[in-house]
């Protein structure tokens, strides 16, 4: 095991797994959720339709927009063809020549380490991004990588394991900067201090960077660093980052006793800019994690930044990207890792010094990376060791009933059970082991991953990724709840059975009844959402599992 792996293991065991081994810690909800305890009173048959965050990167249309390349002169606005998706077979960096250096840009990953294994033709993932970087390295181009922040999307024990896996992967992809976005800051100041481990002997090593965020009121801690100036080839690039003022009340409300201080970006940047410029960088870059309007305002106020990577845009930023504000190039890379941006610097070209290409990470253009597959394996091993699926405290079902398993349902509902046994739902757990046939060579088992189990076993809330009381824990402990069973749609069956035994058949029927209309409107989409089943059509899929008991 490499030194990096040893360090990661030690950090994970000391910081994360200690809180995972006990059963008394309440589950931490998604901080962006409206409720602090999601779905405590929500039964499986009443789950809301929402976007499911997780490992896997969605892409509702494979499309043929593989990249969008734009060259801007010092006085031009984006050319009209910047708004048109490029064709899939257009060469990467067409007409660029050799830049003095390149910058790989990413951000707002929101926990999507790779595309979902449940659906075909999904774009994105760190594995393909690494392949892009290797292709650039093979050209002999000096490069480094910057991330806007937003790598994860929750604040739970699994989130911390995933965040550190992201950090290890980013180090292999030659990242030198990670901006502290709202998702990173929600992990807490103490953990961020522990996770920040740049190599003091390597100025290009990965560091947390922010001009306006301070932890524990102590800038001298060195986490985050205020800026970096990197030498790439014969040139220098200076980079700093900010968190938009729009996030201040969410992360560190004024007057609150928190360990994180967020200054106004426009107030923090002048001194940082002045100090950066003493090192005479050839190009200045700003990472602005805020609204698009905030990013544009900073570009206007600080025209020294030739490139401003900003959040606040669309998930698929193919159009109106980049934009020119004064002398600054405003670029976006979208959400969930589907795209990667690349900046090329050409100092000898007075008209086209800075070039930008937005690249869609499609499976027909990029290969899987052995290094990133290794990180995924290690992450899944950590999930197995931590036993999160079993140890994280469960949430209650609405009626207090318990899950009994599909075979128990089949003792009475024989015809419906026979249909279920022949459906894909009855093999959902197995698919976590084998994956899709076309991914068999690189597939890593997900049977210990709560974010995958939530739709592949019985007794979990798919959107909130939380186990219900009596829901699936593991194959040895709860074998009757393997696969996506009857109760994921109809609700836990124990109360239904008790009512039947008491002769209250009509009450028992109401207990598990769900109409076909209700299923098509909400229930199916709790798993078959845009992330995991982009081609899902309720009417078509219903024919595959059609059974009596719904109207």
Buried (B, 14 or more C-beta within 10 A) or exposed (E): EEEEEEEBBEBBBEBBBEBBEEEEBEBBBBBEEEEEBBBBEBBBBBBEBBBBBBBBBBBBEBBBBBBBBBBBBEEEEBEEEBEEBBEBEBEBBEEBEEBBBBBBBBBBBBBBBBBBBBBEBBBBBBBBBBBBBBBBEEEEBBBBBBBBBBBBBBBBBBBBBBBBBBBBBBBBBBBBBBBBBBBBBBBBBEBBBBBBBBEEEEEBBBBBBBBBBBBBEEBEEBBBBBBBBBBBBEBBBBBBBBBBBBBBEBBBEEEEEBBBBBBEBBEBBEEBBEBBEEEEBBBBBBBBBBBBEBBBBBBEBBEBBBBBBBBBBEBBBBEEBBBBBEBBBBBBBBBBBBBBBBBBBBBEBEEBBBBBBBBBBBBEBBBBBEBBBBBBEBBBBBBBBBBBBBBBEBBBBBEEBBBBBBEBBBEEBEEBBEBBBEBEBBBBBEBBEEBEEEBEEBBBBBBBBBBBBBBBBBBBBBBBBBBBBBBBBBEEEBEBBBBBBBBBBBBBBBBBBBBBEEEBEEBBEEBBBBEBEBBBEBBBBBBBBBBBBBEBEBEEBBEEBEBEBBE
